[in-house]
Amino acid sequence: MADIDHWIEVAKQCKYLPENDLKKLCDMVCELLLEESNVQPVQTPVTVCGDIHGQFYDLMELFRTGGEMPDTNYVFMGDFVDRGYFSLETFTLLLTLKAKWPDKIVLLRGNHESRQITQIYGFYGYKFMFDEKLVTVWSAPNYCYRCGNIAAVLSFSDPDHREAKLFRAVPDSERVIPPRNQTPYFL
């Protein structure tokens, strides 16, 4: 459990985990997903989140607004990667949270967790890290989601008290994204 706590802290800083740690994390989460039903029952109260698409700072805002884990239950409805600048970092954070609190977070497979889509949107190959580390995990979403988990059934414990909130992404004009370290063209 100490590893997971450390991984969560690293992931919350929008940093990569070393390749061996990420592989270990993927294996842990795969075991959890294999034990879950393809259709997950979900009890309220819960915060349901749509496509994140690698928008790490939007994900962090969701946690600030919706509530930190493990105090809040979450369902993420897939499409964790692609389009955004921080796909690997976003997916890593979600995996660490699933590993730590498997009953508090449901991760459903979206269409962007398939090999074909991740290749179209450029989330493939490898990512270089400084300090001579190399992360070769383009397939982490595919690896974990060969297991299933394609739907969730949300049931209200009290049908007379149903409340839903809609969180929208921060508009591009107001979004502050810190600069990324660029990998040197010639290594």
Backbone bond lengths (Angstrom), bond angles and torsions (degrees), N, CA, C in turn:
res aa  C-N    CA-C-N  psi(-1)  N-CA   C-N-CA  omega(-1)  CA-C   N-CA-C  phi
1 M - - - 1.459 - - 1.524 110.65 -
2 A 1.330 116.72 -26.31 1.469 119.92 179.17 1.523 110.50 -63.76
3 D 1.348 116.39 -38.56 1.466 119.47 176.98 1.519 110.70 -59.14
4 I 1.323 116.61 -46.32 1.467 120.74 -177.26 1.522 110.65 -61.99
5 D 1.319 117.61 -43.65 1.466 120.21 178.50 1.526 110.88 -59.89
6 H 1.315 116.50 -42.45 1.474 120.42 178.12 1.529 110.22 -64.86
7 W 1.331 116.64 -43.65 1.464 120.42 179.90 1.523 111.38 -61.40
8 I 1.323 117.02 -39.55 1.468 120.09 178.24 1.522 109.97 -61.48
9 E 1.310 117.17 -44.67 1.474 120.54 179.95 1.524 111.30 -62.28
10 V 1.319 117.25 -42.09 1.470 121.03 177.79 1.527 109.63 -64.41
11 A 1.331 116.59 -46.83 1.466 120.98 -177.73 1.523 111.56 -63.34
12 K 1.324 117.98 -37.32 1.468 120.65 179.57 1.525 112.39 -67.14
13 Q 1.318 117.37 -17.04 1.463 121.47 176.55 1.527 111.27 -91.09
14 C 1.333 116.74 7.96 1.467 122.82 -179.51 1.529 110.44 60.22
15 K 1.331 115.29 43.14 1.463 121.26 178.97 1.521 109.15 -117.69
16 Y 1.327 114.96 157.69 1.455 120.96 177.66 1.520 110.79 -78.67
17 L 1.319 115.09 148.23 1.459 120.77 167.57 1.521 107.72 -86.85
18 P 1.325 117.97 150.66 1.464 119.00 172.63 1.530 109.82 -58.13
19 E 1.307 115.99 150.99 1.459 121.64 -174.17 1.527 112.44 -53.92
20 N 1.330 118.28 -45.51 1.471 120.53 -179.11 1.522 111.73 -62.47
21 D 1.329 117.01 -39.03 1.464 120.30 178.56 1.521 111.15 -67.11
22 L 1.329 116.37 -40.36 1.462 119.62 179.88 1.525 110.79 -65.91
23 K 1.305 116.67 -38.48 1.468 120.51 176.95 1.529 109.71 -62.78
24 K 1.334 116.37 -44.46 1.468 120.98 178.15 1.531 110.43 -60.39
25 L 1.334 116.07 -43.31 1.463 121.23 179.21 1.525 110.95 -62.20
26 C 1.324 117.11 -45.92 1.470 120.59 178.84 1.525 110.92 -59.93
27 D 1.328 116.82 -42.18 1.467 119.98 178.45 1.527 111.22 -62.00
28 M 1.335 116.42 -42.25 1.471 120.40 179.41 1.523 110.89 -61.49
29 V 1.323 116.17 -46.57 1.464 120.10 -177.08 1.525 110.63 -70.28
30 C 1.332 117.34 -35.54 1.467 119.27 176.31 1.521 111.09 -58.70
31 E 1.320 116.53 -42.85 1.466 119.76 177.94 1.527 110.86 -59.53
32 L 1.322 116.61 -42.42 1.470 120.47 178.48 1.526 111.01 -63.49
33 L 1.336 116.50 -45.58 1.461 120.46 -177.05 1.524 111.59 -66.13
34 L 1.331 116.34 -35.37 1.461 119.27 178.58 1.525 111.93 -65.51
35 E 1.313 117.04 -28.60 1.465 121.19 178.55 1.527 112.03 -79.07
36 E 1.323 117.51 -21.99 1.462 121.06 -178.12 1.522 110.75 -81.59
37 S 1.302 114.76 155.02 1.455 121.49 174.62 1.525 109.45 -72.36
38 N 1.340 116.89 153.96 1.468 120.04 175.04 1.516 111.69 -63.65
39 V 1.320 116.62 -27.45 1.459 121.87 175.95 1.526 106.59 -116.37
40 Q 1.318 115.37 110.82 1.458 121.66 -174.10 1.529 111.73 -89.32
41 P 1.328 117.66 128.98 1.468 118.86 171.07 1.525 109.11 -76.42
42 V 1.323 116.56 140.28 1.466 121.50 -177.82 1.519 108.33 -132.28
43 Q 1.312 116.95 127.59 1.458 122.17 177.07 1.526 110.13 -99.43
44 T 1.301 115.84 147.53 1.459 120.42 175.77 1.519 108.50 -84.78
45 P 1.307 117.77 159.53 1.463 127.74 -0.10 1.528 111.30 -76.14
46 V 1.318 115.27 145.57 1.459 121.90 -178.66 1.523 108.47 -151.82
47 T 1.301 116.10 148.71 1.461 121.93 173.60 1.519 107.09 -105.33
48 V 1.323 116.65 121.80 1.458 122.65 -178.52 1.521 108.27 -101.45
49 C 1.326 116.21 127.31 1.471 121.52 -175.84 1.519 109.98 -119.30
50 G 1.309 115.36 133.31 1.461 121.39 177.13 1.513 111.64 -83.24
51 D 1.313 115.32 -154.12 1.460 122.51 -174.19 1.528 111.93 -58.03
52 I 1.323 115.71 130.60 1.460 121.91 176.64 1.532 109.94 -98.80
53 H 1.336 116.76 -37.26 1.468 123.25 176.70 1.524 113.76 49.50
54 G 1.316 117.13 45.55 1.457 120.14 173.96 1.513 115.10 71.87
55 Q 1.312 117.76 15.16 1.473 121.66 179.08 1.530 108.20 -90.06
56 F 1.319 115.80 80.87 1.457 122.04 -174.43 1.526 112.16 -55.80
57 Y 1.313 117.05 -44.94 1.467 119.51 -175.70 1.525 112.14 -72.30
58 D 1.321 117.66 -26.41 1.468 120.17 170.86 1.532 109.93 -67.87
59 L 1.328 116.18 -39.41 1.461 120.00 177.08 1.526 110.74 -61.51
60 M 1.319 116.84 -43.76 1.463 120.08 178.58 1.533 110.77 -63.11
61 E 1.332 116.54 -36.93 1.472 120.38 177.32 1.532 110.56 -67.03
62 L 1.337 116.77 -36.84 1.470 119.60 175.41 1.524 110.77 -58.36
63 F 1.320 117.03 -42.63 1.463 120.02 179.31 1.525 111.24 -68.65
64 R 1.325 117.24 -37.50 1.469 119.26 177.73 1.529 110.79 -65.72
65 T 1.319 116.55 -41.49 1.462 121.76 -176.84 1.528 112.04 -79.04
66 G 1.333 116.05 -46.84 1.462 120.72 -174.61 1.513 114.54 -83.17
67 G 1.317 117.00 -21.45 1.461 121.35 -178.48 1.512 111.54 121.00
68 E 1.310 114.87 142.14 1.463 120.42 -179.58 1.525 110.26 -75.88
69 M 1.311 115.17 155.07 1.460 120.41 173.26 1.525 107.50 -85.14
70 P 1.301 118.81 144.15 1.457 129.28 8.68 1.527 114.13 -94.60
71 D 1.327 117.69 13.70 1.468 120.24 -177.29 1.523 112.99 -70.75
72 T 1.317 117.34 -21.11 1.460 122.38 -177.68 1.520 109.12 -123.68
73 N 1.323 116.89 138.09 1.466 122.06 173.50 1.522 108.40 -85.04
74 Y 1.329 116.59 143.19 1.462 121.10 -179.11 1.521 111.53 -132.04
75 V 1.334 114.91 144.83 1.457 122.95 165.87 1.520 105.82 -121.58
76 F 1.326 116.51 121.22 1.462 121.66 174.36 1.516 107.03 -104.86
77 M 1.328 115.30 123.71 1.455 121.53 -170.11 1.522 113.37 -92.68
78 G 1.325 116.30 36.36 1.455 120.31 173.63 1.511 113.75 86.74
79 D 1.327 114.48 -173.60 1.465 123.72 -178.68 1.529 110.96 54.33
80 F 1.325 114.56 55.61 1.462 121.24 -179.30 1.521 111.79 -78.25
81 V 1.327 116.86 -26.35 1.464 121.57 -171.48 1.527 111.17 -117.79
82 D 1.326 114.24 177.14 1.466 124.91 176.30 1.529 111.91 78.90
83 R 1.290 113.93 153.11 1.464 124.55 178.51 1.522 113.09 73.78
84 G 1.310 119.21 -47.80 1.465 121.35 -179.05 1.518 111.50 -81.03
85 Y 1.326 115.23 166.93 1.461 120.87 -178.06 1.522 112.87 -79.12
86 F 1.302 117.96 -16.11 1.461 120.84 -169.65 1.529 112.07 -123.29
87 S 1.323 116.95 46.61 1.467 120.38 -177.20 1.522 112.28 -60.78
88 L 1.314 116.89 -49.99 1.459 119.74 -177.77 1.523 111.14 -63.96
89 E 1.316 116.75 -42.16 1.460 120.78 -179.45 1.534 111.24 -65.17
90 T 1.327 115.99 -40.74 1.466 121.44 179.13 1.525 110.53 -63.65
91 F 1.317 115.47 -48.97 1.460 119.74 -178.35 1.527 111.21 -65.38
92 T 1.322 116.91 -37.82 1.466 120.66 178.44 1.523 110.79 -61.62
93 L 1.321 117.17 -44.41 1.462 119.73 179.30 1.527 110.69 -61.01
94 L 1.325 117.31 -45.07 1.465 119.82 179.43 1.531 111.35 -62.26
95 L 1.334 116.85 -39.43 1.464 119.68 178.20 1.522 111.84 -64.87
96 T 1.330 116.95 -41.26 1.469 119.17 -179.71 1.529 110.32 -63.83
97 L 1.322 116.27 -39.74 1.468 119.77 179.57 1.528 111.08 -67.15
98 K 1.325 116.78 -38.58 1.470 120.78 176.98 1.528 110.17 -64.22
99 A 1.332 116.86 -40.68 1.466 120.58 179.53 1.527 111.32 -64.92
100 K 1.319 116.77 -38.65 1.471 121.19 -177.12 1.534 112.05 -77.06
101 W 1.334 116.50 -44.14 1.470 121.49 -175.75 1.529 110.10 -129.31
102 P 1.331 118.29 70.78 1.467 120.20 -174.26 1.526 114.57 -60.68
103 D 1.324 117.82 -27.07 1.465 120.16 -179.09 1.524 112.95 -88.73
104 K 1.320 117.95 -4.12 1.466 121.98 -176.99 1.526 112.54 -104.06
105 I 1.331 117.25 -9.10 1.463 120.28 -176.79 1.526 109.12 -140.68
106 V 1.319 115.69 131.29 1.460 122.50 176.02 1.519 106.76 -112.70
107 L 1.327 115.78 126.10 1.463 121.72 178.20 1.520 107.83 -112.60
108 L 1.319 116.29 110.60 1.459 121.12 -179.79 1.518 109.66 -95.51
109 R 1.299 115.53 150.86 1.455 120.33 179.80 1.518 109.29 -80.29
110 G 1.327 115.64 127.52 1.456 121.39 173.67 1.517 109.89 -102.70
111 N 1.325 116.52 176.74 1.460 118.55 -179.97 1.529 112.12 -68.87
112 H 1.327 117.78 -17.20 1.463 119.83 178.59 1.520 112.13 -84.59
113 E 1.308 118.16 -1.45 1.452 121.00 173.94 1.524 109.60 -98.64
114 S 1.312 116.04 42.04 1.458 121.54 174.05 1.522 107.90 -125.92
115 R 1.298 115.86 152.47 1.462 120.29 -176.41 1.526 111.57 -59.33
116 Q 1.325 116.56 -43.07 1.457 120.05 -176.23 1.528 111.54 -61.93
117 I 1.318 117.27 -45.76 1.464 120.55 -177.17 1.519 111.13 -70.53
118 T 1.343 117.48 -42.08 1.463 117.93 -178.96 1.521 110.82 -63.83
119 Q 1.323 117.65 -31.73 1.463 119.19 177.12 1.526 111.23 -71.52
120 I 1.316 117.68 -38.29 1.466 120.77 179.01 1.519 110.73 -60.01
121 Y 1.329 116.59 -42.81 1.457 120.52 -176.30 1.520 114.04 -90.20
122 G 1.323 116.98 6.56 1.455 119.21 171.18 1.511 115.99 87.65
123 F 1.313 119.33 11.45 1.463 120.40 178.82 1.521 107.60 -96.43
124 Y 1.334 115.87 71.41 1.457 120.61 -179.92 1.515 108.35 -152.50
125 G 1.315 114.98 178.15 1.454 119.41 -177.96 1.505 110.13 81.40
126 Y 1.295 116.88 -126.48 1.454 120.74 -178.61 1.503 108.93 -146.35
127 K 1.294 115.14 164.67 1.458 121.56 178.05 1.514 107.52 -124.29
128 F 1.323 115.54 131.27 1.453 119.88 177.59 1.511 110.05 -84.43
129 M 1.313 114.73 144.11 1.451 121.00 172.05 1.515 106.90 -119.66
130 F 1.295 115.66 151.46 1.454 118.40 175.53 1.522 108.71 -70.81
131 D 1.284 117.84 178.50 1.465 123.61 -173.53 1.520 110.81 62.28
132 E 1.332 115.52 28.39 1.463 122.34 175.50 1.522 113.41 58.34
133 K 1.311 116.63 35.13 1.456 119.99 175.83 1.517 107.95 -105.20
134 L 1.312 116.13 146.28 1.454 121.37 -179.35 1.520 108.14 -128.24
135 V 1.311 116.53 128.65 1.456 120.71 177.97 1.518 107.34 -107.62
136 T 1.307 116.86 117.02 1.460 121.15 -179.04 1.524 108.91 -112.64
137 V 1.298 115.23 65.63 1.461 119.30 -172.84 1.520 112.45 -126.19
138 W 1.306 118.38 32.72 1.457 118.47 -179.57 1.513 110.82 -55.04
139 S 1.309 116.71 -27.88 1.459 119.84 -174.33 1.518 113.41 -94.07
140 A 1.330 119.18 12.20 1.467 119.58 -179.31 1.529 112.39 -54.92
141 P 1.350 119.68 -46.31 1.470 117.76 178.25 1.527 112.12 -61.60
142 N 1.331 117.11 -39.38 1.458 120.11 -179.70 1.523 110.74 -69.07
143 Y 1.315 116.05 -41.56 1.461 121.72 -179.51 1.523 110.38 -59.45
144 C 1.312 116.86 -48.06 1.461 120.22 -177.70 1.518 111.88 -72.48
145 Y 1.305 118.57 -31.09 1.458 119.86 -171.95 1.507 114.39 -99.64
146 R 1.326 117.43 12.92 1.450 118.42 166.25 1.521 108.60 -69.91
147 C 1.328 115.82 -13.09 1.467 122.08 -174.97 1.524 112.60 -77.16
148 G 1.308 119.13 -23.01 1.462 119.77 -179.36 1.504 112.39 119.41
149 N 1.328 116.23 -127.28 1.461 123.28 -178.29 1.528 110.22 57.71
150 I 1.309 115.61 72.32 1.454 119.71 -173.29 1.519 114.22 -107.59
151 A 1.319 118.41 -9.97 1.464 119.11 -178.14 1.522 110.19 -154.74
152 A 1.317 114.47 161.65 1.461 121.14 175.53 1.520 108.06 -135.75
153 V 1.308 115.76 146.68 1.456 121.39 175.85 1.520 106.74 -111.70
154 L 1.312 115.69 118.56 1.459 122.23 -178.48 1.516 108.62 -97.44
155 S 1.323 115.85 122.78 1.462 118.92 177.46 1.517 109.17 -122.75
156 F 1.320 114.87 135.61 1.459 120.96 179.55 1.520 108.75 -87.55
157 S 1.328 116.08 130.64 1.463 119.22 179.52 1.526 110.76 -70.02
158 D 1.322 117.09 -27.02 1.461 121.68 178.09 1.531 107.87 -131.70
159 P 1.333 118.32 100.00 1.465 120.57 -175.40 1.527 114.13 -61.07
160 D 1.328 117.55 -18.01 1.464 119.79 179.17 1.525 112.54 -81.61
161 H 1.304 117.43 -13.47 1.468 121.40 -178.59 1.528 109.62 -125.30
162 R 1.323 115.82 76.13 1.460 121.32 177.31 1.510 107.89 -106.29
163 E 1.283 115.38 125.25 1.460 119.92 -179.62 1.520 108.35 -131.85
164 A 1.304 115.74 136.00 1.461 120.33 178.44 1.520 108.73 -134.66
165 K 1.308 115.31 143.09 1.463 121.48 175.81 1.515 108.10 -122.03
166 L 1.299 115.80 143.92 1.450 121.01 177.77 1.520 108.41 -110.43
167 F 1.321 116.27 119.05 1.459 121.25 177.05 1.516 107.96 -100.12
168 R 1.282 116.50 129.47 1.461 121.00 178.01 1.520 108.71 -108.07
169 A 1.308 114.80 152.28 1.464 119.76 177.97 1.521 109.82 -64.30
170 V 1.300 115.03 152.56 1.462 120.66 175.70 1.528 107.23 -64.69
171 P 1.342 118.95 132.25 1.469 119.93 178.33 1.529 110.62 -57.95
172 D 1.330 115.87 145.61 1.467 120.56 -179.24 1.518 112.24 -53.28
173 S 1.328 117.10 -36.45 1.465 120.31 -177.49 1.529 112.24 -66.59
174 E 1.329 117.28 -21.56 1.466 121.34 -178.85 1.525 112.74 -106.43
175 R 1.306 116.50 -3.16 1.460 121.09 -174.72 1.523 110.52 -78.79
176 V 1.302 115.74 130.45 1.462 121.24 176.28 1.519 107.41 -111.94
177 I 1.308 115.67 114.20 1.456 120.97 -179.90 1.519 107.60 -118.11
178 P 1.329 117.21 121.24 1.458 118.53 179.49 1.522 110.65 -63.68
179 P 1.326 117.37 151.04 1.463 119.59 -179.66 1.524 110.88 -64.92
180 R 1.314 115.18 145.25 1.467 121.13 177.46 1.515 108.81 -90.82
181 N 1.316 115.26 148.05 1.456 119.39 171.53 1.514 107.75 -72.46
182 Q 1.297 116.67 128.86 1.450 120.87 -179.84 1.523 109.93 -89.33
183 T 1.320 116.14 136.84 1.452 120.33 174.98 1.519 107.87 -73.70
184 P 1.331 118.31 130.30 1.464 119.65 178.57 1.523 110.24 -57.28
185 Y 1.328 116.32 140.22 1.457 120.84 -178.29 1.521 110.29 -62.57
186 F 1.318 116.09 -45.64 1.459 120.64 177.21 1.518 108.21 -106.59
187 L 1.301 116.26 118.94 1.468 119.81 -179.08 1.500 111.56 -88.93
